[in-house]
């Protein structure tokens, strides 16, 4: 009897240990700080000695990649060390005696750091003084866009240029120091635009950085007045002449869509609004929903929602559902003290907001329709982008139109639709609920959809 009890006790303890092992592993993977700071300093300090030896260069790069990969899940731990790492690498780049292989190696290390931390956090730390503009332009002019060994250099230079072009001076002031191209002197503004156009049609990572450069450069006041219309004409012309059925056409369409999406995201609404209908019409003619390229359909959804946000004014809907306090005691106290007064005030504000005249252009119907179609896409990332667009645009619509959008969204929950449509509908409902755009009057319809989902789940099983 005792042996049997001991046997079952051992089995129980083994199960307990197995259940605790994942937690122990999870706790072991949680880092508290960047502990390899000293080792990284030594690696960066040894770049000058290692760049000439291929085997030594490969070893030092591999060591740095292993260290950085440890912080993929906790990249914020690198924030306190980004500045000195960047400065030590840019010192190599700025040194006129540094040979090209050493410069490429320094940019490779910069890209590895950017890949872990993300370019959005890395971008503001680039030096962006007036004196950096000409050297960066000259380095970009020396690059070969078709060299597959040095794409990290071009990627980081384009990101660096996108930060430098934010300097608050008219670019015409720098035209006196321009190098001559033939007998004509090329303005700085045109040089930057030429570089951006060149790298928007390449097939490597530099295309993404070129789109970031466009979003920062075109929105400058001086560039917007002189070059924005021409750049958009060029973009739409290239987009209309390209086909997603060819490899080169897919690459070109990708770059154009990224540039347009970034531009309509960062540009001012009053500056982008005159061009939005033309861009939407060109996008409709591209028929990206028929493409087999998931990334093109995702970028199409992203651009469509940015155009939709351009058409409607950036205002917060006052009719949104306002949740109560998280504390139960605070809710009870509010009910006993003056909740009725607050309800009356809120209702009056909502009525005043409803009475306000809304200027909703007809293109919004087209935008919402494309986003609803995107909810039924076969790839999750496209459905997710469409769901975020539905939430963002619905938050700027009047109550009646927003309710129509929710009603159309609930049509996804039909037994005639595919499971992709059901999943996209769930993503959109979750996004609307997160933003407080699902009113209590719609709860009954949501519950009906939930019961349909449970029934469908049972049926598929």
N, C-alpha and C positions, 0 to 999 in steps of 0.2 A: 504494500500500500504506500509506504513512504517513498519507494523507488518510483512508483507511478506519479506521485505528487511532485517529486523532484524532476522527473522527466517533463511534465507539463509546465513546471515553473521555468525550466531552461528554455522551452519553446517560447514561452511568453516573453522572457527577457530578450531572446533573439529578435522577436518581432518589435519590441520596444527599441532596441538598438538600431534596427533597420529603419524605423520611422524617424529616429533622431538623426541619422546620417545626413539626409538632405539639408536639414537645418544647420548641422555643423559645417557642411560645405558652404552653404550660403553665408554663414557668419565669417568663414575664412576668406571669402571673396570680397568682403567689405573692407575697403581701404580707408585710412584716416588722413593720409597726407601723401605728398609726392616724395617718397623716401629715396628715390634714385637721383636726387638733385646733384649730388657730388659726382656720381658716375657720369651723368649727362654732361656736366661741365668738362670732364676729362675727354669725353668723346668729341664734343664740339671743338675743344682745344687741339685735338689731334687730327683735324681735317686737313690742315695744310701739309702735314707729313704723310698722310695716307692717300691723298688724291692721286698721286702718280703711280701707285702700286695697285693693280686691279684686285688682287687677292685681299690686300689690307683694306681696300675700299669696300669690298663686299662684306668683310667681317664687321667693319664698323657700322655699316648701314644695317646689317642684320641685328646687331646688338641694340641699336636705337629703335628699330621696329619692334623688337620683343619688349622693350621697356614701355614704349608708347601704347602697345596693344593692351597692356594691363589696365589702362585707364579708359578703355572704350566705354565702359558702363558708368564711370565716374569722371568724366572729362573736366568737371569744374575744379578738380584738385590741381589742375595745371595752371589755373588763372594767375596765381601769385608768381608764377615762374615764366609766364609767356614773354614778358618784356625783356628779361635778360637773355633768354634763349634767342629771341628775334634779333636783339641788338648784336649779339655775338656773331650771328649768321650774316646779318646785313653789313657788318664791318668787313667781312670777307668780300661781299658783293661790291661795296663801295671802294675797295682798295684797287687802285689802278694797276697795281703790279700782280694782282691775282690772275692766274691763267684761266682760260675758259673752262677746262674740266673742273677746277676747284669751284668756280662760280656755279656751274650746273649742280655740283654736289651740295653746295650750300642751299640752293633752291629746292633740291630734292628733300633735304632735312626739313625745310620750311613746310613743304607740302605734307610730309608725314605728320607734323604737328597739326596742320590745318585739318587733315583727314580725321584726326581724333577729336579735336575741339570744335570743329565746324568753322567755316569761313566767316559766318556772321559775328562770332565772338572774336575772331582773329583780326578781322578787317580794321576796326578802329585803332588797333595798336600799330599799324603801319605808319612810319614817319611820312608826313604830308606837308612838307615845306616847299616853298617856291623853287628852291634850288634842286629839288628832286625831280622836277618835271622833265627837264631836258635830258638828264642821264637815263631815266627810265624809257623815254621815247627812243633814244639812241640804241639802248639795249634791245628793245622790241624790234627796231628796224634791222638789227643784225641777226635776228632769229630766222630760222627756216621752218615755216609752218608744217612742212612735210617730214621733218626729222622726228622719228618716233622715239628717239632716245632722250630727247630733252623737252618733252611736253610739260614736265613739272615746272621748268623754268618759265615757259610761256604762260602757264596758268597763274603762277605767282606774280609775274610781272603785270599781267592784266588786272589782277586784283589790286596790286599796289597802285597802278595807274587810276583805277576807279576811285581810290581814296584821294590821290593827289589832285584829281580834277575837281574836287570840292573846294579848292582854294578860292577865297572871295575876291578875286581880281578878274577883270576882263581879259580874256585870253589874247585879245589883240595886242596887249602890251608886250607879249613875248615874241611877237613876230619879227622883231628886229634881230633876234639871235638865231633865226632859222637857217638851216642849211639849204643850199640851192639845189633844185632838181631841174637840171637843164638850165634854161635861161630864166625860168619863173621861180619865184619864191613861194613855197607852200605855207599857208597859214597854219598855226598850231591847231586850230579848231578842225581843219580839214585833215591834218595828219592823224589826229586821234580818231576821227570818224573813219578814215581809211583803214586804220588798224582794227577797229571794231568790226567793220564790214568783212574784213579779211578773215577774222577768226570766228565769225558767226557761221561760216559754212565749212568748218573743219570737222573732222570726225572724232577728235579726242576731247579731253576734259577742258581744253582751253575754250571751247565753245560756251560752256557754262559761265566761265569768267567773263567772256565777251558780253554775254547778256547782262551780267551785273554791271559791267562798265557802261553799257548803253543806258541802263536805268539811272545811273548816277550822273551821266554826262549830258544826256539830252534834256534833262529837266533844269539845267542851269539857265538862268534868265537870258544870258546872251546867246546861248546855243539854241534855246527854245524859239527865240524870235527869228533866227536866221536859218536854222537847219532842221527843225523838227518836222515840218511839212515834207521837205525833200526826203528825209530819212524814212518817214512812214510810206511815202510813195514808192521808194525803192524796196522796202520790206514787203509791201503788198504785191508789187510787181513780181518779185522773186517768188513769193508764196503762190501766186496764181499760175506761174509757169512751171512749178515743180509738181512732181507726182510721187505719191507715197508707194507706188508700185515698183520703184527702183531704189537701189541702195543709196545712190547719191541724192536722189530726191528726198528720201527719208531723212538723211542728215541735214539737208538744207531746210526742210520744213521744221525740223526740231529746233534749229537755231533761230529761225524767224519767230516761232511760237514762244520760245523762251524770252526773246527780246521784247516782244509785244506784251507778254504777261507781266514781265518785270517793269516795263515802262508804264503800263496802266495801273500798276500797283503803287509805284512811288511817285508818279506824276500828280500834279494838282488836278482836281476834277474839272475846273473851268478851262484848263489848258487842253485836257484830253477829250472833253465832251464833243467839240466840233468834229473830231475824227472818228468817234466811236461808231456811228452808223455805217460808215464806209468799211471799217475793219470788220464789223459783224457780218456785213454782206459778203465780204471776201471770204470770211471763215465759213459761212454757209456754203459757198461754192466749192470749198475744198472737200466737203463731205468726209470729214475725218472719222465719223462713226462707222464708215465702211472699211476702215483700215484695219489690218491685222496687227499693227504695231501698238502695243499697249501704251507705250510712253507718249505716242502722238495723241492718242485719244485722251489720255490724262492731261496733257498740256492743253488740248482743246477745251476740256472742261474748265481748266484753270483760267484760260483766257476768257471764256464765255462769262464766268462769274465776275471777273474783273470788269468786263464791259457792262454787265448788269449793275454793278455797284457804281459805275460811272454815270449811268443813266438816272439813277435816283439819288436824292440828296442824302448826305450822311447825317441822319438824325436818328435818335433812339426813340422807338415807339413807346408812347406813354400807356398804351393799352396792354403792355406785357403783364404777365402774371407775376405779382410780387409776393414772394413767399414770406412767411412770418419769421420770427426770431427762432434760432436753433434751440433755445432754452424753453422747456415747458413752463417753468415758473414765469418767465418773461411774457410768454403768450397769455397765460392766465391773468397776469397783472394788466396786460394791455386790454384784455376783454373787459375787465372790471373798471378800468379807468376812463378810457376814451376811444375805444376802437370804432364806435359808430361815427364819431366825428371824422376820424381818419378815412373811413370808408366813403363818407359823403364827399370829402375833399378829393379823394382819388377819383371817384365817379365823375365829379364835376370837371376835373382835369382831363379825363378821358373823353368826355363829351366835347369839351373845347377843342381837344386835339382832333376829334372826328370831324368837327365843323370846319377845321382849317382846310383850306383849299390845297389839294395835292396835285402836283404836276407830274403825272406818271406817263412817260412816253409809250408809244405803241410797241417799241422794240422790247420792252420788258416781257411781253407775252411770249415772244420768240425765245428770249433768254430762259425763262422759266420752263418752257416746253423742252428745250434742249437739255436742261438740267434734269428734268423728270425722265427723259429718255436715258440720260447717263446713269440714273439709278438702276437701270436694268442691264448695265454692261456686264460682260462676262468676267471682268477682272475687278477684284476688290478695291484696288487703289483708285480706279476710275470712279467706282460707286462712292467711295469715301470722299473724293474731291467734289462730286456732284452734290452729295449730302451737305458738305460744308457750304457750298454755294447757295443751296436752298435756304439754309439757316441764316446766312448773312443777308441775303436779299429780302427774305420775309420780314426780318427785323426792321426794314426801312419802309415797308408798305403800310398803307392804312388798314384798319381792322378788317374791313369787308374783303379787300383783295387778298389779305393774308389768309383769311378763312377759306377763300376759294383755292388757294395754293394747298392748304392742308387737306381740303376735300379731294383735290386731284391726287394728292399724295396717297390718300387712303385707297385709291383705286389699285395701287400696286398689290394690295392684299386680296387678290382674287385667285380662285383655284385655276383660272385659265392662264395665270402668269407663272413664270418659271421661279425656281428658288432664288435666282439672282435678283429678280424684282422684289421678292419678299425681303431678302437681306438688305438691299438698297433702301427699301421703305423703312426698315427698322433703323438703319443708320440715320436717315433723315429725321425720323420721329425723335430719336435720341438727341440729335443736334437741336431740334426745335425745343424739346423739353429742357435742355441745358440752358438755352437762351431765354426761357420763360415765355415762349411763343405758343405753347399749347394751353389754351384757356380751359377753365373747368367745364365750359359748355361742350367741349369736345371729348371729355373723358369717357363718356358712354360709347362714342364711336371707337375710341382707342381700345376700350375693353372688348368690344366686339371683334376687333382685329386680333387682339390677344387670344381670344377664345378660338378664332380661326387658326391661329398659329399653333396652338396646342393640339387642335384637331388634326391639322396637317402633319404635325410631328408624329402623332400616333399612327396616322395613315401610312406614313413612309416607313415606320418601324414594322 
